[in-house]
Amino acid sequence: MAPQDRRPGEGSSWNISELALRWPQVTLFFIAVVAIAGTLAYFKLGQREDPDFTFRAMVIRSIWPGASAEQTDQQVTDRIEKKLQEIPYFKFTRSYSRAGESLIILELLDTAPASKAAGACMVRVLPESEPLE
């Protein structure tokens, strides 16, 4: 018997549409079971309003009024970057210097402890003579 000569329900192929139309009660039962299971699964999902994560990046900005971009880069930005490279969890820095202003973005490794990172950065960058306030 050729495939085009088959009547609905004959043969070994499964026709889900035909079965759904033939037994609508069973179809509605399975739809209800899937909907209830989905609703229960949704309410059992783990969720946190504010998940714990720490940004391991710092911004160091320094102002030197009246200095040129080259002076700021050589005398401020480069010195601070060299000191930051001594930090144990150093990953990379990105710096921007313009006339009278230096901006350095420090990124630390993901393994850096958040509680010690800021303190280590300040100890390296700030001179010992200046008190921390």
MOPE-V43040 format. One record per residue. N is the residue number from 1. RES is the residue in one letter. SS is DSSP state (~ for helix, > for strand, _ for the rest). PSI is psi in degrees with one decimal (999 if undefined). OMEGA is omega in whole degrees, -180 to 180 (999 if undefined). Layout:
N:RES:SS:PSI:OMEGA  N:RES:SS:PSI:OMEGA
//
This chain:
1:M:_:127.5:-179  2:A:_:154.1:-178  3:P:~:-33.3:-179  4:Q:~:-17.0:-179  5:D:~:-5.5:-178  6:R:_:143.8:174  7:R:_:156.3:178  8:P:_:134.7:179  9:G:_:-12.9:179  10:E:_:153.2:176  11:G:_:-177.6:-175  12:S:_:-0.6:-179  13:S:_:144.8:180  14:W:_:129.1:175  15:N:_:98.9:-174  16:I:~:-36.6:179  17:S:~:-42.9:179  18:E:~:-42.4:179  19:L:~:-39.2:179  20:A:~:-38.0:179  21:L:~:-31.2:-179  22:R:~:-38.5:-178  23:W:_:77.7:-177  24:P:~:-29.1:179  25:Q:~:-41.1:179  26:V:~:-39.7:179  27:T:~:-46.8:179  28:L:~:-36.1:177  29:F:~:-47.1:-180  30:F:~:-36.0:176  31:I:~:-43.2:179  32:A:~:-40.8:179  33:V:~:-44.3:180  34:V:~:-40.4:180  35:A:~:-43.7:180  36:I:~:-43.2:179  37:A:~:-40.2:179  38:G:~:-40.3:179  39:T:~:-44.0:178  40:L:~:-41.4:179  41:A:~:-37.9:-180  42:Y:~:-43.0:-178  43:F:~:-14.6:177  44:K:_:-0.2:179  45:L:_:140.7:175  46:G:_:136.2:-179  47:Q:_:146.9:175  48:R:_:139.3:-180  49:E:_:-47.0:179  50:D:_:93.6:-179  51:P:_:152.6:-180  52:D:_:120.2:170  53:F:_:150.7:-176  54:T:_:130.5:174  55:F:_:121.5:179  56:R:_:55.9:178  57:A:>:146.0:179  58:M:>:150.6:177  59:V:>:125.9:178  60:I:>:118.7:-178  61:R:>:130.9:178  62:S:>:144.4:-178  63:I:>:133.3:176  64:W:_:88.1:-176  65:P:_:135.9:177  66:G:_:-7.7:-179  67:A:_:147.6:177  68:S:_:170.5:180  69:A:~:-37.6:179  70:E:~:-43.4:178  71:Q:~:-45.0:180  72:T:~:-41.6:-179  73:D:~:-46.4:-175  74:Q:~:-41.8:-171  75:Q:~:-15.7:-179  76:V:~:-61.0:-173  77:T:~:-49.9:-179  78:D:~:-41.3:-179  79:R:~:-44.2:180  80:I:~:-41.8:180  81:E:~:-40.6:179  82:K:~:-39.6:178  83:K:~:-38.5:-180  84:L:~:-29.7:180  85:Q:_:-12.3:178  86:E:_:-9.8:180  87:I:_:135.0:-176  88:P:_:-34.2:-176  89:Y:_:25.7:-178  90:F:>:132.7:175  91:K:>:-61.0:175  92:F:>:164.5:174  93:T:>:154.4:174  94:R:>:126.7:-175  95:S:>:150.9:178  96:Y:>:127.1:178  97:S:>:135.9:172  98:R:>:177.6:-174  99:A:_:113.4:176  100:G:_:3.3:-176  101:E:>:139.6:177  102:S:>:133.0:179  103:L:>:121.9:-179  104:I:>:129.7:176  105:I:>:118.6:-179  106:L:>:129.3:174  107:E:>:133.7:-179  108:L:>:162.0:177  109:L:_:155.4:-180  110:D:_:-18.9:-180  111:T:_:-1.4:-178  112:A:_:131.1:176  113:P:_:127.7:-175  114:A:~:-33.4:-176  115:S:~:-29.5:-176  116:K:~:-16.8:-173  117:A:~:-47.5:-178  118:A:~:-40.8:179  119:G:~:-42.1:179  120:A:~:-36.6:179  121:C:~:-45.0:-178  122:M:~:-37.5:179  123:V:~:-37.3:-179  124:R:~:-38.2:-171  125:V:~:-45.8:-176  126:L:_:138.1:175  127:P:_:154.1:-177  128:E:_:-23.2:-177  129:S:_:-21.6:-178  130:E:_:127.1:178  131:P:_:148.3:176  132:L:_:126.7:180  133:E:_:999:999
//
